[in-house]
Amino acid sequence: MFTFDQLAGFIAVAEELHFGRAAERLNMTQPPLSRQIQKLEKIVGAELLERDNRKVELTSAGRTFLDEARRLMALAERAPATARRIASGRSGVLRIGFTAASGFSILGPVLDELSRVIPDVDIELQELVTGEQLAGLLTGELDLGLARPPFDQATFDSRLLYRESMVLAVPEGHRLALLDRPVTADDLNDEPLIMHSPTQARYFYDLVVRMVPVRHANVVHTVSQILTMVSLVAAKRGLAFVPHSATTLGIDGVGFLPLAGGSREPVELHALWNRRITNPALSRLLRNLEFATE
């Protein structure tokens, strides 16, 4: 493999088209420079320069190699500065997991805040349920999660980003929309319900069953995504318990009603990270994070 000294020597000769001037430019004598070029041509396996007693010219292979040599030298010159930026958190990649529901609530403001704090860091996003995010944070495939509790506080550190209420999604014109009060459990006795999956959406499932004594005989569909639930409500397949941020989805044919006892804000979203931080960009972000809890 050729060395950077050989590349520098070749670039100097190629630009000067004169071994004497190139050697002077490199603060060396001509014989070792000539030997460098000969070794480089042997390594490359092609003649890069045509030379005689009167002139030096680039071959076709030499002209092509000159472009690549300049690119390699530029990369070599930038590499230390790039390494220093990454080590200080001023460059690199931050891999973030987010839940589907956070995608239409807090994700936008979070990305704005990241752009303010670490503008030179590339952001990679992955839409994942909380369980998948926790696994990714453990293996190092993710640096930061936007996830729901609970989680192991000995393993993960967190910051509360967002808190909101649960509401009831109903088809437009539904009789419950005529009530001049929040919806109670008794109002739902004979209503078909679209429920959260107790495995894939366990956080919301547990919230709902704590708030409302759901009659499982009334459950007509079980799904894992908020967007799917609201779409099924629009299709008049039933009613659904969803976080208030679902009201921003803008799906036609759906109304959202307050729930009795739902004035509090039980739905939480946390920024979550492994306490054993290895990504300098994440360390820098956490030092400067100014998310406001809503």
C-alpha angles and dihedrals in degrees: 000000000000124000131234089245089059091049091049090050093049093048091051093050092044091053097042096035085209127091095208095053091042091052091049090049090053094045093241138104124265102247097062090044090054090050090050091054092047091052091047092052090049092052093045091045095226139085108255100178135038109210139171135156093287108038149007121218135176118247120223088261089048093054091052093044091050091062091050092044091054090049092050092049091049090051091049091052092049096044099082092048090047091050091050091050092050093046090052093046094247092118140017134074132306115199113206130188120203137180120242091246092053087055091073097035121035105359095089095052090044092055090047089054092048090052089053096048102035106018095162096053120097114232121216115193129203124182105222138153115249095262091054091048092052090051091049092050090051094051094042094245087120130040099191135017133201096207148145128254147282106073137145105275091196090062102031133046120203149182124212108241106171141009127189144161131256118245136184118251112211134174113266111272094021115157092243089062088068093062114107092212141050117291116260131203090256090059089062099052095110100025125112109240134207107210137195117254110261089218108034096032099028095147094060093038091056092046093053097047089050091052100040132027093235116204104223090205086068094055109106100168135023117198138160105220128073093216091055091050093052091046090054090050089053087053088054093244093134146295125297139200108228138164116266091249088071087075088076094062092089096215110165120237098032131109128190123220132191118249124226107257089014097110089098117078109239098161111096133185120192136193101232133191140166111264088225094074116188102162110091091204090060092048090052091047093051091050091057104030114134104174112159117222109235 
